[in-house]
Amino acid sequence: MRLFDAHNHLQDDRFGGGQEELIADCAAVGLSKMVVNGTRESDWPAVAALARHHNCVLPSFGLHPWFVHERSPDWLAKLKRQLDAWPGAV
């Protein structure tokens, strides 16, 4: 059976740089893919970096309602660029 994590925020600073170890641990227990959900424009680059370095990461770019007030005037164009750069993103 393949395991799939449908929702996490592995880009969050609260992981304290332990993402590499966590990803390795997930692979060791059979987790084949994970969706890393961006919550605001400022974390989209970190989500993309995780996806670039780990085949198991499927990036998800978006704005969480808690942070929508932080969006820039051109946030939608930035979102489109991320989605164009990552055709498999959600």
Biopython code that builds the backbone (N, CA, C, O; Angstrom):
import numpy as np
from Bio.PDB.StructureBuilder import StructureBuilder

atoms = [
    (1, "MET", "N", (0.843, -1.173, 0.000)),
    (1, "MET", "CA", (0.000, 0.000, 0.000)),
    (1, "MET", "C", (0.894, 1.244, 0.000)),
    (1, "MET", "O", (1.900, 1.295, 0.708)),
    (2, "ARG", "N", (0.519, 2.230, -0.792)),
    (2, "ARG", "CA", (1.245, 3.505, -0.823)),
    (2, "ARG", "C", (0.559, 4.489, 0.105)),
    (2, "ARG", "O", (-0.664, 4.630, 0.091)),
    (3, "LEU", "N", (1.355, 5.162, 0.903)),
    (3, "LEU", "CA", (0.827, 6.174, 1.821)),
    (3, "LEU", "C", (1.061, 7.558, 1.238)),
    (3, "LEU", "O", (2.072, 7.804, 0.580)),
    (4, "PHE", "N", (0.115, 8.460, 1.486)),
    (4, "PHE", "CA", (0.130, 9.799, 0.906)),
    (4, "PHE", "C", (-0.330, 10.788, 1.971)),
    (4, "PHE", "O", (-1.424, 10.649, 2.517)),
    (5, "ASP", "N", (0.500, 11.785, 2.268)),
    (5, "ASP", "CA", (0.118, 12.849, 3.207)),
    (5, "ASP", "C", (-0.531, 13.966, 2.393)),
    (5, "ASP", "O", (0.137, 14.628, 1.599)),
    (6, "ALA", "N", (-1.813, 14.171, 2.586)),
    (6, "ALA", "CA", (-2.567, 15.115, 1.768)),
    (6, "ALA", "C", (-2.488, 16.559, 2.238)),
    (6, "ALA", "O", (-2.953, 17.456, 1.535)),
    (7, "HIS", "N", (-1.904, 16.809, 3.421)),
    (7, "HIS", "CA", (-1.898, 18.189, 3.913)),
    (7, "HIS", "C", (-0.856, 18.363, 5.010)),
    (7, "HIS", "O", (-0.986, 17.812, 6.102)),
    (8, "ASN", "N", (0.178, 19.137, 4.702)),
    (8, "ASN", "CA", (1.128, 19.545, 5.741)),
    (8, "ASN", "C", (1.688, 20.919, 5.396)),
    (8, "ASN", "O", (1.426, 21.465, 4.324)),
    (9, "HIS", "N", (2.459, 21.462, 6.323)),
    (9, "HIS", "CA", (3.092, 22.773, 6.147)),
    (9, "HIS", "C", (4.575, 22.633, 6.472)),
    (9, "HIS", "O", (5.106, 23.318, 7.346)),
    (10, "LEU", "N", (5.223, 21.735, 5.752)),
    (10, "LEU", "CA", (6.617, 21.409, 6.014)),
    (10, "LEU", "C", (7.550, 22.604, 5.821)),
    (10, "LEU", "O", (8.676, 22.592, 6.318)),
    (11, "GLN", "N", (7.102, 23.624, 5.112)),
    (11, "GLN", "CA", (7.924, 24.816, 4.900)),
    (11, "GLN", "C", (7.976, 25.710, 6.132)),
    (11, "GLN", "O", (8.777, 26.643, 6.181)),
    (12, "ASP", "N", (7.148, 25.444, 7.111)),
    (12, "ASP", "CA", (7.031, 26.299, 8.294)),
    (12, "ASP", "C", (8.339, 26.350, 9.082)),
    (12, "ASP", "O", (8.976, 25.322, 9.312)),
    (13, "ASP", "N", (8.726, 27.548, 9.489)),
    (13, "ASP", "CA", (9.957, 27.748, 10.262)),
    (13, "ASP", "C", (9.955, 27.000, 11.588)),
    (13, "ASP", "O", (11.015, 26.735, 12.156)),
    (14, "ARG", "N", (8.782, 26.663, 12.076)),
    (14, "ARG", "CA", (8.711, 25.967, 13.364)),
    (14, "ARG", "C", (9.323, 24.572, 13.314)),
    (14, "ARG", "O", (9.529, 23.953, 14.358)),
    (15, "PHE", "N", (9.616, 24.070, 12.118)),
    (15, "PHE", "CA", (10.318, 22.787, 12.013)),
    (15, "PHE", "C", (11.798, 22.945, 12.343)),
    (15, "PHE", "O", (12.507, 21.953, 12.515)),
    (16, "GLY", "N", (12.262, 24.177, 12.430)),
    (16, "GLY", "CA", (13.623, 24.449, 12.864)),
    (16, "GLY", "C", (14.707, 23.829, 12.004)),
    (16, "GLY", "O", (15.765, 23.458, 12.511)),
    (17, "GLY", "N", (14.458, 23.716, 10.719)),
    (17, "GLY", "CA", (15.461, 23.148, 9.827)),
    (17, "GLY", "C", (15.489, 21.629, 9.819)),
    (17, "GLY", "O", (16.375, 21.032, 9.207)),
    (18, "GLY", "N", (14.542, 20.999, 10.484)),
    (18, "GLY", "CA", (14.519, 19.541, 10.551)),
    (18, "GLY", "C", (13.752, 18.863, 9.431)),
    (18, "GLY", "O", (13.423, 17.681, 9.531)),
    (19, "GLN", "N", (13.465, 19.595, 8.369)),
    (19, "GLN", "CA", (12.665, 19.045, 7.283)),
    (19, "GLN", "C", (13.331, 17.854, 6.598)),
    (19, "GLN", "O", (12.660, 16.879, 6.259)),
    (20, "GLU", "N", (14.634, 17.928, 6.396)),
    (20, "GLU", "CA", (15.334, 16.837, 5.701)),
    (20, "GLU", "C", (15.187, 15.530, 6.471)),
    (20, "GLU", "O", (14.897, 14.487, 5.885)),
    (21, "GLU", "N", (15.386, 15.589, 7.770)),
    (21, "GLU", "CA", (15.259, 14.393, 8.603)),
    (21, "GLU", "C", (13.816, 13.885, 8.594)),
    (21, "GLU", "O", (13.577, 12.680, 8.520)),
    (22, "LEU", "N", (12.872, 14.794, 8.668)),
    (22, "LEU", "CA", (11.465, 14.403, 8.662)),
    (22, "LEU", "C", (11.083, 13.732, 7.343)),
    (22, "LEU", "O", (10.375, 12.725, 7.339)),
    (23, "ILE", "N", (11.547, 14.286, 6.237)),
    (23, "ILE", "CA", (11.259, 13.685, 4.929)),
    (23, "ILE", "C", (11.872, 12.292, 4.847)),
    (23, "ILE", "O", (11.238, 11.368, 4.340)),
    (24, "ALA", "N", (13.088, 12.133, 5.336)),
    (24, "ALA", "CA", (13.732, 10.811, 5.346)),
    (24, "ALA", "C", (12.952, 9.830, 6.217)),
    (24, "ALA", "O", (12.774, 8.671, 5.841)),
    (25, "ASP", "N", (12.491, 10.284, 7.370)),
    (25, "ASP", "CA", (11.695, 9.429, 8.259)),
    (25, "ASP", "C", (10.385, 9.011, 7.589)),
    (25, "ASP", "O", (9.954, 7.865, 7.714)),
    (26, "CYS", "N", (9.763, 9.942, 6.886)),
    (26, "CYS", "CA", (8.514, 9.630, 6.186)),
    (26, "CYS", "C", (8.749, 8.559, 5.119)),
    (26, "CYS", "O", (7.965, 7.618, 4.996)),
    (27, "ALA", "N", (9.819, 8.705, 4.359)),
    (27, "ALA", "CA", (10.144, 7.707, 3.336)),
    (27, "ALA", "C", (10.411, 6.347, 3.973)),
    (27, "ALA", "O", (10.027, 5.314, 3.424)),
    (28, "ALA", "N", (11.065, 6.349, 5.121)),
    (28, "ALA", "CA", (11.412, 5.094, 5.802)),
    (28, "ALA", "C", (10.179, 4.308, 6.246)),
    (28, "ALA", "O", (10.231, 3.082, 6.349)),
    (29, "VAL", "N", (9.081, 4.999, 6.506)),
    (29, "VAL", "CA", (7.862, 4.296, 6.927)),
    (29, "VAL", "C", (6.885, 4.082, 5.762)),
    (29, "VAL", "O", (5.759, 3.631, 5.970)),
    (30, "GLY", "N", (7.319, 4.406, 4.540)),
    (30, "GLY", "CA", (6.513, 4.109, 3.366)),
    (30, "GLY", "C", (5.673, 5.236, 2.811)),
    (30, "GLY", "O", (4.842, 5.003, 1.933)),
    (31, "LEU", "N", (5.863, 6.445, 3.291)),
    (31, "LEU", "CA", (5.124, 7.584, 2.740)),
    (31, "LEU", "C", (5.722, 7.914, 1.375)),
    (31, "LEU", "O", (6.906, 8.237, 1.277)),
    (32, "SER", "N", (4.910, 7.834, 0.326)),
    (32, "SER", "CA", (5.447, 8.020, -1.020)),
    (32, "SER", "C", (5.327, 9.452, -1.534)),
    (32, "SER", "O", (6.170, 9.895, -2.314)),
    (33, "LYS", "N", (4.317, 10.166, -1.123)),
    (33, "LYS", "CA", (4.101, 11.549, -1.572)),
    (33, "LYS", "C", (3.500, 12.359, -0.438)),
    (33, "LYS", "O", (2.869, 11.821, 0.472)),
    (34, "MET", "N", (3.716, 13.681, -0.516)),
    (34, "MET", "CA", (3.098, 14.592, 0.443)),
    (34, "MET", "C", (2.803, 15.922, -0.236)),
    (34, "MET", "O", (3.598, 16.410, -1.040)),
    (35, "VAL", "N", (1.666, 16.495, 0.091)),
    (35, "VAL", "CA", (1.320, 17.827, -0.393)),
    (35, "VAL", "C", (1.767, 18.822, 0.668)),
    (35, "VAL", "O", (1.319, 18.780, 1.814)),
    (36, "VAL", "N", (2.668, 19.721, 0.257)),
    (36, "VAL", "CA", (3.132, 20.784, 1.151)),
    (36, "VAL", "C", (2.366, 22.044, 0.766)),
    (36, "VAL", "O", (2.512, 22.565, -0.340)),
    (37, "ASN", "N", (1.552, 22.519, 1.692)),
    (37, "ASN", "CA", (0.623, 23.614, 1.428)),
    (37, "ASN", "C", (1.191, 24.969, 1.833)),
    (37, "ASN", "O", (1.457, 25.221, 3.008)),
    (38, "GLY", "N", (1.373, 25.835, 0.839)),
    (38, "GLY", "CA", (1.750, 27.209, 1.122)),
    (38, "GLY", "C", (0.572, 27.952, 1.719)),
    (38, "GLY", "O", (-0.583, 27.648, 1.420)),
    (39, "THR", "N", (0.866, 28.920, 2.556)),
    (39, "THR", "CA", (-0.197, 29.655, 3.240)),
    (39, "THR", "C", (-0.209, 31.141, 2.913)),
    (39, "THR", "O", (-1.184, 31.837, 3.195)),
    (40, "ARG", "N", (0.877, 31.625, 2.315)),
    (40, "ARG", "CA", (1.003, 33.050, 1.990)),
    (40, "ARG", "C", (2.112, 33.211, 0.955)),
    (40, "ARG", "O", (2.927, 32.310, 0.758)),
    (41, "GLU", "N", (2.132, 34.343, 0.313)),
    (41, "GLU", "CA", (3.140, 34.586, -0.718)),
    (41, "GLU", "C", (4.555, 34.376, -0.202)),
    (41, "GLU", "O", (5.402, 33.836, -0.913)),
    (42, "SER", "N", (4.812, 34.793, 1.012)),
    (42, "SER", "CA", (6.180, 34.749, 1.533)),
    (42, "SER", "C", (6.698, 33.331, 1.742)),
    (42, "SER", "O", (7.909, 33.138, 1.841)),
    (43, "ASP", "N", (5.813, 32.327, 1.813)),
    (43, "ASP", "CA", (6.327, 30.966, 1.978)),
    (43, "ASP", "C", (6.294, 30.148, 0.684)),
    (43, "ASP", "O", (6.733, 28.998, 0.674)),
    (44, "TRP", "N", (5.786, 30.716, -0.391)),
    (44, "TRP", "CA", (5.769, 29.987, -1.655)),
    (44, "TRP", "C", (7.163, 29.595, -2.126)),
    (44, "TRP", "O", (7.323, 28.480, -2.625)),
    (45, "PRO", "N", (8.191, 30.449, -1.997)),
    (45, "PRO", "CA", (9.531, 30.016, -2.406)),
    (45, "PRO", "C", (10.034, 28.803, -1.614)),
    (45, "PRO", "O", (10.708, 27.939, -2.175)),
    (46, "ALA", "N", (9.718, 28.730, -0.331)),
    (46, "ALA", "CA", (10.146, 27.585, 0.483)),
    (46, "ALA", "C", (9.413, 26.316, 0.053)),
    (46, "ALA", "O", (10.003, 25.236, 0.028)),
    (47, "VAL", "N", (8.143, 26.440, -0.283)),
    (47, "VAL", "CA", (7.378, 25.291, -0.785)),
    (47, "VAL", "C", (8.003, 24.806, -2.092)),
    (47, "VAL", "O", (8.205, 23.607, -2.280)),
    (48, "ALA", "N", (8.307, 25.738, -2.990)),
    (48, "ALA", "CA", (8.925, 25.380, -4.270)),
    (48, "ALA", "C", (10.290, 24.731, -4.061)),
    (48, "ALA", "O", (10.627, 23.771, -4.754)),
    (49, "ALA", "N", (11.075, 25.239, -3.123)),
    (49, "ALA", "CA", (12.401, 24.666, -2.857)),
    (49, "ALA", "C", (12.288, 23.226, -2.366)),
    (49, "ALA", "O", (13.063, 22.367, -2.786)),
    (50, "LEU", "N", (11.338, 22.956, -1.488)),
    (50, "LEU", "CA", (11.142, 21.580, -1.021)),
    (50, "LEU", "C", (10.767, 20.665, -2.184)),
    (50, "LEU", "O", (11.272, 19.547, -2.283)),
    (51, "ALA", "N", (9.888, 21.134, -3.058)),
    (51, "ALA", "CA", (9.482, 20.327, -4.214)),
    (51, "ALA", "C", (10.643, 20.113, -5.177)),
    (51, "ALA", "O", (10.775, 19.043, -5.772)),
    (52, "ARG", "N", (11.476, 21.127, -5.327)),
    (52, "ARG", "CA", (12.623, 21.028, -6.226)),
    (52, "ARG", "C", (13.626, 19.986, -5.729)),
    (52, "ARG", "O", (14.256, 19.300, -6.535)),
    (53, "HIS", "N", (13.777, 19.865, -4.425)),
    (53, "HIS", "CA", (14.787, 18.975, -3.845)),
    (53, "HIS", "C", (14.265, 17.592, -3.471)),
    (53, "HIS", "O", (15.054, 16.694, -3.179)),
    (54, "HIS", "N", (12.950, 17.410, -3.477)),
    (54, "HIS", "CA", (12.380, 16.133, -3.036)),
    (54, "HIS", "C", (11.238, 15.717, -3.956)),
    (54, "HIS", "O", (10.217, 16.401, -4.033)),
    (55, "ASN", "N", (11.410, 14.600, -4.651)),
    (55, "ASN", "CA", (10.368, 14.095, -5.551)),
    (55, "ASN", "C", (9.070, 13.769, -4.835)),
    (55, "ASN", "O", (8.006, 13.755, -5.454)),
    (56, "CYS", "N", (9.145, 13.510, -3.556)),
    (56, "CYS", "CA", (7.938, 13.137, -2.809)),
    (56, "CYS", "C", (7.045, 14.340, -2.508)),
    (56, "CYS", "O", (5.896, 14.166, -2.103)),
    (57, "VAL", "N", (7.554, 15.553, -2.700)),
    (57, "VAL", "CA", (6.795, 16.766, -2.358)),
    (57, "VAL", "C", (6.006, 17.269, -3.565)),
    (57, "VAL", "O", (6.569, 17.534, -4.627)),
    (58, "LEU", "N", (4.708, 17.394, -3.381)),
    (58, "LEU", "CA", (3.836, 18.038, -4.359)),
    (58, "LEU", "C", (3.494, 19.417, -3.806)),
    (58, "LEU", "O", (2.869, 19.518, -2.750)),
    (59, "PRO", "N", (3.893, 20.484, -4.503)),
    (59, "PRO", "CA", (3.656, 21.818, -3.961)),
    (59, "PRO", "C", (2.206, 22.273, -4.134)),
    (59, "PRO", "O", (1.536, 21.955, -5.117)),
    (60, "SER", "N", (1.764, 23.017, -3.151)),
    (60, "SER", "CA", (0.440, 23.635, -3.193)),
    (60, "SER", "C", (0.615, 25.102, -2.796)),
    (60, "SER", "O", (1.101, 25.409, -1.708)),
    (61, "PHE", "N", (0.215, 25.988, -3.685)),
    (61, "PHE", "CA", (0.387, 27.418, -3.452)),
    (61, "PHE", "C", (-0.979, 28.057, -3.225)),
    (61, "PHE", "O", (-1.920, 27.821, -3.982)),
    (62, "GLY", "N", (-1.074, 28.851, -2.197)),
    (62, "GLY", "CA", (-2.342, 29.510, -1.936)),
    (62, "GLY", "C", (-2.231, 30.500, -0.799)),
    (62, "GLY", "O", (-1.150, 30.736, -0.260)),
    (63, "LEU", "N", (-3.360, 31.075, -0.443)),
    (63, "LEU", "CA", (-3.443, 32.025, 0.661)),
    (63, "LEU", "C", (-4.399, 31.476, 1.710)),
    (63, "LEU", "O", (-5.573, 31.231, 1.431)),
    (64, "HIS", "N", (-3.892, 31.288, 2.901)),
    (64, "HIS", "CA", (-4.744, 30.871, 4.010)),
    (64, "HIS", "C", (-5.552, 32.087, 4.463)),
    (64, "HIS", "O", (-5.036, 33.204, 4.455)),
    (65, "PRO", "N", (-6.801, 31.888, 4.854)),
    (65, "PRO", "CA", (-7.615, 33.025, 5.303)),
    (65, "PRO", "C", (-6.969, 33.848, 6.419)),
    (65, "PRO", "O", (-7.197, 35.055, 6.503)),
    (66, "TRP", "N", (-6.174, 33.218, 7.269)),
    (66, "TRP", "CA", (-5.510, 33.961, 8.344)),
    (66, "TRP", "C", (-4.515, 34.985, 7.803)),
    (66, "TRP", "O", (-4.226, 35.979, 8.469)),
    (67, "PHE", "N", (-3.990, 34.751, 6.599)),
    (67, "PHE", "CA", (-2.923, 35.598, 6.066)),
    (67, "PHE", "C", (-3.323, 36.358, 4.807)),
    (67, "PHE", "O", (-2.486, 37.024, 4.197)),
    (68, "VAL", "N", (-4.573, 36.270, 4.416)),
    (68, "VAL", "CA", (-4.991, 36.907, 3.172)),
    (68, "VAL", "C", (-4.781, 38.423, 3.225)),
    (68, "VAL", "O", (-4.575, 39.054, 2.188)),
    (69, "HIS", "N", (-4.832, 39.005, 4.413)),
    (69, "HIS", "CA", (-4.623, 40.454, 4.549)),
    (69, "HIS", "C", (-3.183, 40.861, 4.218)),
    (69, "HIS", "O", (-2.910, 42.043, 4.010)),
    (70, "GLU", "N", (-2.259, 39.890, 4.168)),
    (70, "GLU", "CA", (-0.857, 40.180, 3.853)),
    (70, "GLU", "C", (-0.575, 40.171, 2.351)),
    (70, "GLU", "O", (0.534, 40.508, 1.937)),
    (71, "ARG", "N", (-1.537, 39.801, 1.545)),
    (71, "ARG", "CA", (-1.268, 39.629, 0.117)),
    (71, "ARG", "C", (-0.875, 40.956, -0.529)),
    (71, "ARG", "O", (-1.316, 42.029, -0.118)),
    (72, "SER", "N", (-0.040, 40.847, -1.542)),
    (72, "SER", "CA", (0.395, 42.031, -2.276)),
    (72, "SER", "C", (-0.612, 42.343, -3.384)),
    (72, "SER", "O", (-1.442, 41.499, -3.723)),
    (73, "PRO", "N", (-0.542, 43.543, -3.944)),
    (73, "PRO", "CA", (-1.466, 43.890, -5.024)),
    (73, "PRO", "C", (-1.355, 42.952, -6.234)),
    (73, "PRO", "O", (-2.334, 42.742, -6.949)),
    (74, "ASP", "N", (-0.165, 42.394, -6.459)),
    (74, "ASP", "CA", (0.018, 41.513, -7.622)),
    (74, "ASP", "C", (0.096, 40.036, -7.237)),
    (74, "ASP", "O", (0.728, 39.241, -7.933)),
    (75, "TRP", "N", (-0.548, 39.674, -6.131)),
    (75, "TRP", "CA", (-0.472, 38.297, -5.638)),
    (75, "TRP", "C", (-0.993, 37.281, -6.652)),
    (75, "TRP", "O", (-0.450, 36.182, -6.760)),
    (76, "LEU", "N", (-2.028, 37.636, -7.386)),
    (76, "LEU", "CA", (-2.603, 36.690, -8.332)),
    (76, "LEU", "C", (-1.638, 36.397, -9.484)),
    (76, "LEU", "O", (-1.550, 35.260, -9.948)),
    (77, "ALA", "N", (-0.921, 37.413, -9.940)),
    (77, "ALA", "CA", (0.086, 37.200, -10.985)),
    (77, "ALA", "C", (1.220, 36.319, -10.456)),
    (77, "ALA", "O", (1.721, 35.456, -11.176)),
    (78, "LYS", "N", (1.622, 36.533, -9.208)),
    (78, "LYS", "CA", (2.657, 35.695, -8.596)),
    (78, "LYS", "C", (2.181, 34.250, -8.466)),
    (78, "LYS", "O", (2.946, 33.315, -8.703)),
    (79, "LEU", "N", (0.930, 34.073, -8.093)),
    (79, "LEU", "CA", (0.370, 32.728, -7.986)),
    (79, "LEU", "C", (0.376, 32.044, -9.352)),
    (79, "LEU", "O", (0.742, 30.874, -9.467)),
    (80, "LYS", "N", (-0.027, 32.769, -10.370)),
    (80, "LYS", "CA", (-0.034, 32.205, -11.724)),
    (80, "LYS", "C", (1.368, 31.788, -12.140)),
    (80, "LYS", "O", (1.534, 30.733, -12.752)),
    (81, "ARG", "N", (2.376, 32.587, -11.825)),
    (81, "ARG", "CA", (3.760, 32.228, -12.166)),
    (81, "ARG", "C", (4.178, 30.939, -11.458)),
    (81, "ARG", "O", (4.830, 30.085, -12.058)),
    (82, "GLN", "N", (3.807, 30.800, -10.194)),
    (82, "GLN", "CA", (4.141, 29.563, -9.468)),
    (82, "GLN", "C", (3.450, 28.365, -10.118)),
    (82, "GLN", "O", (4.075, 27.326, -10.331)),
    (83, "LEU", "N", (2.182, 28.509, -10.426)),
    (83, "LEU", "CA", (1.443, 27.401, -11.025)),
    (83, "LEU", "C", (1.972, 27.059, -12.413)),
    (83, "LEU", "O", (1.995, 25.889, -12.795)),
    (84, "ASP", "N", (2.398, 28.069, -13.169)),
    (84, "ASP", "CA", (3.002, 27.819, -14.479)),
    (84, "ASP", "C", (4.341, 27.099, -14.333)),
    (84, "ASP", "O", (4.682, 26.236, -15.143)),
    (85, "ALA", "N", (5.092, 27.455, -13.301)),
    (85, "ALA", "CA", (6.402, 26.839, -13.069)),
    (85, "ALA", "C", (6.276, 25.406, -12.561)),
    (85, "ALA", "O", (7.178, 24.590, -12.755)),
    (86, "TRP", "N", (5.162, 25.107, -11.915)),
    (86, "TRP", "CA", (4.933, 23.784, -11.316)),
    (86, "TRP", "C", (3.608, 23.223, -11.845)),
    (86, "TRP", "O", (2.596, 23.296, -11.148)),
    (87, "PRO", "N", (3.592, 22.665, -13.057)),
    (87, "PRO", "CA", (2.339, 22.183, -13.648)),
    (87, "PRO", "C", (1.597, 21.149, -12.798)),
    (87, "PRO", "O", (0.377, 21.033, -12.913)),
    (88, "GLY", "N", (2.293, 20.408, -11.961)),
    (88, "GLY", "CA", (1.641, 19.417, -11.112)),
    (88, "GLY", "C", (1.166, 19.963, -9.783)),
    (88, "GLY", "O", (0.633, 19.223, -8.957)),
    (89, "ALA", "N", (1.357, 21.262, -9.573)),
    (89, "ALA", "CA", (0.983, 21.874, -8.291)),
    (89, "ALA", "C", (-0.530, 21.954, -8.149)),
    (89, "ALA", "O", (-1.280, 21.931, -9.125)),
    (90, "VAL", "N", (-0.940, 22.050, -6.896)),
    (90, "VAL", "CA", (-2.364, 22.226, -6.611)),
    (90, "VAL", "C", (-2.566, 23.551, -5.910)),
    (90, "VAL", "O", (-3.696, 23.907, -5.575)),
]
sb = StructureBuilder()
sb.init_structure("model")
sb.init_model(0)
sb.init_chain("A")
sb.init_seg("    ")
for serial, (resi, resn, name, xyz) in enumerate(atoms, 1):
    if name == "N":
        sb.init_residue(resn, " ", resi, " ")
    sb.init_atom(name, np.array(xyz, "f"), 0.0, 1.0, " ", f" {name:<3s}", serial, name[0])
structure = sb.get_structure()
